[in-house]
Structures are given as C-alpha cells and as structure tokens.
C-alpha cells in the first residue's frame, strides 16, 4: 500500500453493523467528543481504543482526533493543557484520567504513543521515588513534556513544521490536515480506525476491521519507509503481536531484522518507556521471545545479549525468561511489579561478565561487584536510559546477593531488615530455579522469614562460623552439586 498523496473514501460501518457501544467508552471521552461536536468540529475516538473495543477488551486510554486546532481545543476546555514540541497535542484532564486530543495531521507522523518524551529525559537524568506496579496490563504511562500554560501557543513558521534526520526518522511534524490525510500517519491498519460521535459509525480507510477479525498486524504504507520514519514501530509491532496475540503480516515482518540497527539512533529515554511497555504489561515473556526472533533485543541490551552468547552466562537467558514469566503472573494476579527487579534480571549476566573480567579468584569482592554494576549501568544508558530511581535500587539488590551466603551469627539476620530484602530474596529464588544458587540456601531464607525472632536467633547461633559474606562460588556456571554450609553461586 503506497500512501503517496492519494486520498481514499472510508468504508463507513454503521452502528448496526459493529459491536462498539457508548456504554463501553469512558464518560470523560464522551464529554470531549460531544463538546467538540457541539462546537461544530469533528470528533472521533481513534487508534487502540477502537481496536480494543472491537476485540471486546477495555481500553487503557481513550484518545480523540479532531479537525480543531490545539488552541481551539484549549479554548473549549478550561481543564486542558497543550504539550509537545515534535507533535502538538492537547491533554484534557478529568481527575486521574487524561483524554488526549490530537489535530488531524497531513503527513506520516507517528501516532500518540510514538510522541516525544521530554519527561522521560528528565527521569533518566535522575531523581524521584521508586514506583511499583504495572498499569492495567499495558504500563504505558503518560508524559507531559513542554507544557504550555499560556492560553494559546504560537504556531511554528513554515520552516519549522517538518523535520527529518539523515536516516529518514521524523523529528518534528506539525502540519495539520484532514481525516483522510491523518489516517496515513497511523502505524498499523488495526490502529487506523475512527469511531464517529456524529452517528456512532466506524470509518475504516485501510481495511483495519478485517485485520482485527483476522488478528494480524499490517503496517499502513511501505514497511521499510515507515520503520525508517520511526524505528520504534518495530518494537510496537512486537508489543502488539505479544499483547493481542496477533500475527505480523509477512510484508510488515520482512524488513525488521534488516532494519533493527535503526534502534541505535532512538533516544535512550524513549526506549526506556518502550521497554516498560514490552516487559511490564503482562506479556513480557512472549515479547522477549519475539525481540530475540527479530534481532531487536541486542539493540536494546547489547551487553546482556553478548553475555547470553557465552557458555558461562547462557543460563541468564533462561533466567530472564523465567523472571518475565513470574512478572506476567504477578500482573495477572494484580500484584505489584517494579522496573528495579526487571532491570536487575536483564543486566545480571552483563554484571557477572564485567565482574569476572575484574577479578581472577572465585570469591567476588563487594567493591568490585559495585564497580561492575556501575560500569554496566553507564554503558547501558547509551541504549536504554535507566532513571536513577531504578538504577540505584537495582545495584543494591545485586549487591545483596553474596550476603545471602552468610547464615551464622545474629548479624546475618540484619539482612531481613534491609529495604531491598524482598526483591533481593525473589532474585535469589530465581537464581535457584535455574540452578546457579543452592536450593538449600533459598529454602533456608524462605523458612527463616516465618519463624519468631527467638527461633531465628537460636537457629543462626547454632550454625558454625562461616566465611565473610563476600565469599561465594564462581558465578559463571550452573551448580553441579549441592554444597552444605558454603556460599551459593551467584
């Protein structure tokens, strides 16, 4: 499908022929749509919301497209703020819910989820408290970059409307157009549907309804061109395929491996957001397998991918899959998850490799382990930026692993009071599952947590003295036999 400048009439599907009911749409989204309509503007529910409603799922976000300019939307809603430099958007606030309103665009600009992340850049720079929890299975989060608190904004000059980088990636696009033009900026046909508040019909320009029925992902336009415009679309293809259990249409799939290197030029803060969506949305294990299949993982976590290819650290790939499966189960059970644990599992093999290159003996020195963590984190920031509020706890979690080896003396019980104990303990269990930590060690720390304090003290005092907590067996190989009283492998 070559979009060029050809405008097509949509297939209009009347209310009687589709399953979307207003009862399933956010009341706040309906308020926005109706006010736009009453003011004489077009108002459409768009993108993933329409797709999910047709699939019988509850959308996480309800986004709106309109022919009203951003400043027009601002005048209609007092609870509205204008955001963005690359793509000017209006956010209408209703308590904790944000309805995003985008003006129809004339050219192939990325969809809302591909918008800039000025906030993410600030996050990557540091600060902030640790946050737990994935949201509603998609972990998308909204950013509010470049908020304009003035009543209106000044449109850019013609020379500022559109910009591309040397690889063809869109850097800025604020040229407004019609709905017939706007559809071509959408990424996948399944996301290119418009629900019209005027008569509750669905407008389908790109055969997206059929794609949803056939559960397939198909890019709108020439796949190579669209990936070059925005390489993150390759990650979105993986994410939607994993989330929706869709297949990727052959022409859409074919260029991915060849163009995977384009991810190297995407801002690291933006890739941080995409990684959270891939791995903390309830389908992380499947997304990881698809990332590996299409050669994308190595461009997100090159140090880990390189370690996985080496025999001493090959187990870490299995460890990552198990960790992601556990995370998917927690999200399905509505339990909290944290990026801290995710990045610890993602980078563990790279940290071990770096540590082993710094020392000759089998017993890691905690100072060297800290240096290895810091080196890996610094290098990783050039690909996927990890904010300090996750990087620092991640380092603490990994630094606690050798300390689990000490089980004698009352001082060993202080580990139970460490603020990172629970996450570090879960990490120990994961290591035991793949055979690189002593199962007896994992069981001992499991059991001691439920004992009364007096019994804990008696238990550790009855154990013979052990080497310092820093000692542990070589971290790079699976255990071949159980060791009693000694340290587990890292």
N, C-alpha and C positions, 0 to 999 in steps of 0.2 A: 504494500500500500504506500504509494508515494503521495504525500500530502500536497506538496507544492503550494499553489495558491488557490487550488480548486475548492469551491465551497459546495457542499452537498446538502440536500434537504434531509432532515432526520426522518427516521421511522418513528411515528408518533403512536405510542401504545396507550390506548385509553384506560381509564381506571378499571373498567370492567374486565380487562384482559391481563392485569398484573395483580400481584399479591400485596403490594405496599399499602398499609393503612395509616392514616394520620395518628391513630392511637399508638402506633409504634414509634412515632417521631417525637423527639424532645419538644415539650411545650415551649421552651425558650427559642428553639429553632423555628417553630411555627410562628412565634411572635415576630421574629425578624422577617420571615418570609411575607407575612401578611402586611407588615408595615411598609415594606418595600413595594408591595403590590398596591396598597392604598395611596402611596406617594407617586404612583404612575411608573414605577420601574419594574423590570422583570426580576423575578426571584426564583432560583432553582436550588433544591437540595442536590448536592453533587458528590461524585467520587465514591470513596469507600463506604459512605453511609448508604447510598443507593444499592451498591453491591451487597452489603451485608443484610440489608432489609430483604432483598430478593432471595438471599440464602436462608432467611428465617433466623438470622442472628441479630443480637443487639449491638448496634454500632457504638464504638467508644466515643467518637466525635461526630458532630453534625455540622458540616461545612456548607456554606452558601455561596453561589455565584450570581452575579447581577450585572446589569449594564450601568448601574450607578457608580460614579467615581468615588474613590475613597473619601474625599472631603464631603461628598453628598451623603454618604453613609454616616459620617461623623455628625453632620447636622441633624440627621434623623434620630440619632441615639445619643443621649447625654452620657450613657454608660459605655461609650466607645473610645478606643484609643487606636491611633494609626501607628503601625510598626513597619520596620524593614527598610533596607537600602536597596538590596537586589530586587525584591519584589514587594511593592507597596501593598499592605493588607490592612483591613480593619478588624479589630477584635472587639466584640460586643460582650460585656461582662454581665453575668447573672449569678451572683454569689461565686461558687466554685466552678461554675460551668462557663466556658468561653465558646461563643459561636463565632467562627472565623468567616469573614465576608471578603471575597476576592472579586475584583472587577474583571470582566471578560478581557482576555489578552489576545493580541493579534498574532503572536508568534509562539514558537515552540519553547516556552519556558517551563521549567519543572513545576510539578504540582505542589500543593501546600507542604507536604511532608519533605519535599526537596528544598524548601526555602532555607535561607541563611540561618546561621546560628550564632549571632553575636553574643548571646548569653552564654552559649557553650564555651566560647573563647574565654570568657571571664571565669567560668567554672574551672577550666583547665589550668588557668593561672593560679588557682588555689582558693583555700578558704572554705568555710561552710561546714555544717554538721553532717554527719553521716545520715543518709536516708535509707530506710528499709522499705521493701515492698515493691511488687510489680503491680501496675495498674490495669486491672480488668483484662489481663492476658495480652496486653499489647505494649505496655511500658513505653508509651510514646513520649509523654511529657510535652508541654508547650513552652516555647521560648518567646520572650518579648524583647527582641533586640531593637535598639534605635527607636524607643518610644517617643512619639511626638505629642507633647501635652498641649500644644497650641490648638486653637480652634480649627485651623486649616494648615495645610502644608503647601509649599510652592513646588509645582511640578518641575521636573528636570528639563533642561534645554534639550533640543533635538539630539545634540551630540552626546548627551548623557543617557539617552533612552536605552540603548542596547550595546552590550559589550561582550566579546568572546575572548577566551585565552588562546594561545597558539595551537592547542590541541583541539579546539572547537568547543570547549566547555563554556556554557553560558555563565557570564559573570554578573550581568545586570540586564533586566528586561522590564520596562515599564510602559510599553506601547500597548494601549488599550484597543479593544476591537469588539467584535460581535460574538454571539454564542457559536455561530458557525465557524469562526476562526478559533475561538477559545478551545474547542474540543481537541484541536491538534496539538495543544501543549500538554494534554494529559498523557500519562505514560502508557498504561495498559487499557485495552478496549473494555475490559471488565470494570475499570475505574472511570470510564468515559461516558457515564450515563447521567442524565439530568432529570430530576423529578420536578415538574412544573406546578407551582402552587396555584396557578390560574385555574386549571381544570383537573389537577391531580393525575395528569398523564406522565409517561416517561418518554423523553426524547432520546433516541438512540441513533447516533450518526455513524457508528463504527462497528455495528453488529455485536455490541457488548453483551446484550441479553443472551444471545446464542452461546457466547463464550462462557457465561456463567452457568448456563444449563449443561454445557459440555465440560465444565470445570477445567478450563485451560487459561493460561496467561499468554496474551499475544500483544506485542508492542504495537502502538499506533505509529505508523511511518516506518522508515527504513531502520532496522535494528542497529546497524553499526553507527549511523548518524546519531540516533537517539542516545546510544551509550556514550558516544564522544561528547555530545552536548552535556550530559550529566552521568558520569560513571557510577554514581550511587544507584542508578537504575538497575545495575546488575545485582546489587545487594537487595534491592526491593523485589526483584524477580525471585530471588531465593527466599526472601521473607514471606512473600505472599504464597509461594508454592508450598512452603512448610506450614504456614498458618492455616491456609484454606484447603490444603490437600489437593491443589491444582497441579496439573502437568504444565510444563513450559513448552509452548508451541515450537516446532523444530527451527523455524527461521529466527525466532526470538532467542533460542538457546544457542544456536551455532556460533555466534561471534564471542561468546562470553569468555571462554578460555583464552582466546587470542588477544582480547582487549582487557584482560584482568589487570594488566600493569597500569592502566589508567587510574586505578585507585590510588596509586602512589602520589598523584597530584592533588588529591582531595584534601581539604583542610582537616588536620587531625581531630580538632574539636567536633567537627561534623561527623566524623567516623565514630567517635565515642557514642554519640546518640544512636547511630545505626547499630552498633554492637549491642547496646542495651535492648533495642527493639528485637534484634535477632535472638539473643540468648536469654532474656528475662521476660519473655512474653508467653511462656507455656509450651513452646515448641522448639526449644533450643537445641535438643539432641538432633532432631531432624534437620534443622537449619545448619548445624555444624557439618553433618554429612554432605549436604548439598554444597556448602562452601568448599569442602575438600574436593568434591566431584568436579567442580568447575574451576579449580585452581585459584580461588579467591582468598582462602584462609591465609595463605603465605604472604599475601599483600597487606593483611591486617596485622598479623602477628608473625613476622618473619623469623624472629629468634626462636619462638616456640616451634614453628614448622621445621626449622633446621634441626632442632634438638630431636623432634619426633623421628627424623630420618636416621638417627644414630642409634645403634643397638642398645647402649646402656640406658637410653631415655625413651625407647619406643613404647614402654608401658604407659608413659604420660598421656599418649593419645587415648588409650582405653580409660585412663583415669579421668580425662576431660569428658569423654562421653558419659561415663557413669555420673560424674558431677552434674552434667547438664540434665541427665535423666532424673536425678534426685531433685534438681531445681524445678523441672517441669512438674514433678509430682507435688512439690510444695505449693506451687502456684495453683495447681488443680484443686488442692485442698484448702486454698485461701490462706496459706501460711506465708509469713514474711520471707523475702529473699533480699539479698544485698549485693551490689556490684563488687564490694570488697572481696567476698568469697569467690565470685566469678573470676575476677582478675587474678586471684591467688592460684586458682586451678589452671587458668590459661597460661600463666607465666612460670609456673613451678619448674618445669623442665628446663627452661632457659636460665633460671636462677641456679639450679643444680649444675648445669654445664659451666656457667660462669664461676661458680664456687670451686668446682673441681679443677679448673684451669688456674686457680689462685693458690691451691694447696696440694701437697704431694701425699699427705697421710690420709687415712680413712676417717679420722675424727674431726669434724668441722669446727673451726674456731668461730665463735659468735661474731667477732669483729669482721672476719672475712665474709661470713654469711650476710651481714648487713651491707658490706661493700658490694657484694654480688647483687643483692636486691636493688641497691641504688643504681648500679650500672645498668642493669636490665631495664629499670623503670625509665632512666634517662634516654636510653636508646629507643624504647617503645614510644615515647612521647612524639617522635617524629612521624609515627604512623597512626596510632590511635591515642589521642591525648587522654590521660587518666587524671582527673582532678585530685588535688592533694587530699581532699576529704575522703577519698577512697584509697589512694596510694599509700598514705601513712598507716592506716589500719591494716592494709594488706601486708605491709612489711612487718608489722607487729605480729600478725597471725603466723607468718612464716618463721619469724624469729622464735616463736614459742615451740615449734616442733621438736627441737632437740631437748627441750626441758621436760617433755613428757617421759623421757627415759629415766628420770630420777624419781624413785618411788620410796626411798628410805629417808627417815628424818622428818620431823614436824615441818621443817621449812618447805618440803616438797608440796605440802598442802596449800601453800600460798598461791600456787598456780590456779586453784579453783576460784580465787577471788579476782583474778585478772579480768579486766573488762572485755578482753578478746577471747576469754577461755572457751565460750560456747562455739564460736566459729572455728577456733583452732582445734577443738575437740572433734568437730564434724570433719575437719580436714584430715585429722588423724584416722578417723574411721574410714574415710575414702581411701587413704593410703593403704590401710589394712585390707580393704576389699580387693585391691589389685595386687596384693602380695608383696608390698615393699615396706610394710610396717608389721611388727609382730602382732598377730591376732590376740595373744595373751595380754600384751600391753594395752591394746584397745579395750579388751574386756575389763581389765583392772580399773582403768579410768572410768569406764561405764558404771561399774559396780560401786566404786567408792563415792560417787556423787549422791547415791541414795542412802548412804549409811549415816547414822547420827554422828555428831562430832567426836564423841568419846571413842566410838568404834574406829573412826578414821585414824585418830591419833594412835590408838593401840596397834592398828594394822601397820602403819608406816614405821612405828618404833620397833616392831617385831622383825622388820626386814633387815638383813645385813647391810652394812655400808656399801654404797655404790660409787663408781667414778663420778666426777663432776658432770653436771648436766650437759656440758658442751659435747661430751663424748658420744659418738654414735657410729654405727657401722657405715660402710661405704654407701652413699646414697644412690649410686647409679644402676644398681642391679636388683632384680627381684630376689626375695629371700629364698634360699634353698632348704633351710631347715629352721626349726624353731630355736630361739635362744632363750635361756632362762636367766633372769636377773640382769641381763646385759641390755644394751641400748638397741632400739629398733633402727632399721634402715630408714633413711629419710626418703 
